[in-house]
Amino acid sequence: MLGMEEDMTVTRRLVAVGMLIVGCTLLFSALHVLSVPRHVTKTCIIAFYVLWGVGLIVDWRSRKREPHKEPSPAQSASAVILATGAIAVVEVAGQARSAHDYVVPVCIAILTAVLAAAAFRFASKNRDNTGEARFDTARNGS
């Protein structure tokens, strides 16, 4: 039998895989790559919200036992770049009318992934040189 920590890890992975499958189905349906019946799309939306809720609860339960860990600058930079790129891809792909119009969103997605990887590598290599600015505010009498 699995321990509580291993059980949480398995549950988190299953939720992540389920979210990936449901999310891809919804994305392909929205981009008209797949012909998905309307009732399947509605079911996928419900499944997405249920999996999101389960993932939120499992994540909350597992974080109660672990001390809070701030994301590294590399993780933060990559997340911001990926989120911005994803929004750009969705916006540009939403205006596509033919298969030829999907060239630009694909290029944006590829460049976003390359830029996120480069930012992650840069921030990881320069971990000691990045961070928030610190100012000496104590008065030294001068």
PLY file of the C-alpha trace (Angstrom):
ply
format ascii 1.0
element vertex 142
property float x
property float y
property float z
element edge 141
property int vertex1
property int vertex2
end_header
0.00 0.00 0.00
1.23 3.47 -0.82
2.06 5.98 1.88
0.18 9.25 2.08
2.97 11.22 0.33
3.28 8.73 -2.54
-0.50 8.61 -2.87
-0.61 12.41 -3.21
2.13 12.29 -5.85
0.27 9.65 -7.88
-2.96 11.63 -7.60
-1.23 14.83 -8.70
0.23 13.07 -11.74
-3.10 11.52 -12.70
-4.82 14.90 -12.40
-2.09 16.48 -14.55
-2.46 13.82 -17.25
-6.25 14.17 -17.19
-5.99 17.97 -17.46
-3.57 17.60 -20.36
-5.89 15.26 -22.28
-9.00 17.34 -21.63
-7.18 20.61 -22.32
-5.78 19.33 -25.63
-9.23 18.13 -26.68
-10.72 21.55 -25.91
-7.87 23.37 -27.64
-8.06 21.23 -30.78
-11.82 21.67 -30.81
-11.51 25.45 -30.48
-8.92 25.58 -33.28
-11.10 23.31 -35.45
-8.32 20.74 -35.73
-10.67 18.02 -34.46
-14.35 17.71 -35.10
-15.65 17.21 -31.58
-19.40 16.84 -30.99
-20.97 19.53 -28.82
-21.89 17.13 -26.00
-18.28 15.91 -25.81
-17.04 19.49 -25.58
-19.48 20.21 -22.74
-18.37 17.02 -20.97
-14.73 18.04 -21.40
-15.43 21.45 -19.89
-17.09 19.84 -16.87
-14.21 17.35 -16.55
-11.71 20.21 -16.76
-13.35 22.03 -13.84
-13.68 18.84 -11.78
-10.02 17.94 -12.35
-9.01 21.51 -11.58
-10.90 21.34 -8.26
-9.42 17.95 -7.35
-5.94 19.20 -8.24
-6.45 22.31 -6.14
-7.49 20.27 -3.11
-4.67 17.73 -3.51
-2.13 20.51 -3.94
-3.46 22.34 -0.88
-3.33 19.15 1.22
0.21 18.33 0.17
1.43 21.89 0.81
0.11 21.83 4.36
2.82 19.27 5.18
5.65 20.92 3.27
7.19 24.32 3.98
6.38 26.98 1.41
9.01 27.18 -1.31
9.26 30.25 -3.50
9.71 29.63 -7.22
13.19 30.24 -8.54
13.84 33.17 -10.90
14.28 30.61 -13.70
10.83 29.14 -13.05
9.22 32.57 -12.82
10.80 33.81 -16.04
9.79 30.69 -17.93
6.23 30.80 -16.61
5.74 34.44 -17.62
7.14 33.84 -21.11
5.05 30.68 -21.64
1.85 32.35 -20.42
2.40 35.38 -22.65
3.18 33.18 -25.65
0.12 31.01 -25.02
-2.13 34.06 -25.00
-0.56 35.29 -28.24
-1.02 31.89 -29.90
-4.68 31.68 -28.88
-5.39 35.23 -30.05
-3.70 34.82 -33.42
-5.08 31.30 -34.00
-8.59 32.53 -33.23
-8.42 34.75 -36.29
-7.28 31.95 -38.62
-9.68 30.99 -41.38
-7.67 28.32 -43.22
-4.83 25.89 -42.58
-2.39 28.37 -44.09
-3.32 30.92 -41.39
-1.96 28.62 -38.64
1.65 29.17 -39.72
2.05 32.29 -37.59
0.61 30.73 -34.39
2.89 27.71 -34.81
5.90 30.01 -35.26
4.88 31.98 -32.16
4.58 28.73 -30.18
8.01 27.51 -31.30
9.69 30.85 -30.59
7.97 31.04 -27.20
9.32 27.61 -26.25
12.84 28.53 -27.40
12.72 31.86 -25.55
11.41 30.20 -22.36
14.19 27.60 -22.51
16.81 30.32 -23.06
15.45 32.39 -20.16
15.40 29.34 -17.89
18.99 28.48 -18.81
20.17 32.08 -18.36
18.45 32.50 -14.99
19.74 29.11 -13.79
23.32 29.90 -14.79
23.20 33.38 -13.22
21.25 32.42 -10.12
23.58 34.33 -7.78
23.53 37.47 -9.92
19.76 37.84 -10.23
17.17 38.75 -7.66
15.59 41.73 -6.07
17.51 44.93 -5.46
18.61 45.56 -1.91
19.27 49.06 -0.63
21.09 50.05 2.50
18.67 52.41 4.19
20.50 52.71 7.50
21.96 56.14 8.11
25.65 56.04 8.75
25.94 59.62 9.88
27.38 61.02 6.68
0 1
1 2
2 3
3 4
4 5
5 6
6 7
7 8
8 9
9 10
10 11
11 12
12 13
13 14
14 15
15 16
16 17
17 18
18 19
19 20
20 21
21 22
22 23
23 24
24 25
25 26
26 27
27 28
28 29
29 30
30 31
31 32
32 33
33 34
34 35
35 36
36 37
37 38
38 39
39 40
40 41
41 42
42 43
43 44
44 45
45 46
46 47
47 48
48 49
49 50
50 51
51 52
52 53
53 54
54 55
55 56
56 57
57 58
58 59
59 60
60 61
61 62
62 63
63 64
64 65
65 66
66 67
67 68
68 69
69 70
70 71
71 72
72 73
73 74
74 75
75 76
76 77
77 78
78 79
79 80
80 81
81 82
82 83
83 84
84 85
85 86
86 87
87 88
88 89
89 90
90 91
91 92
92 93
93 94
94 95
95 96
96 97
97 98
98 99
99 100
100 101
101 102
102 103
103 104
104 105
105 106
106 107
107 108
108 109
109 110
110 111
111 112
112 113
113 114
114 115
115 116
116 117
117 118
118 119
119 120
120 121
121 122
122 123
123 124
124 125
125 126
126 127
127 128
128 129
129 130
130 131
131 132
132 133
133 134
134 135
135 136
136 137
137 138
138 139
139 140
140 141
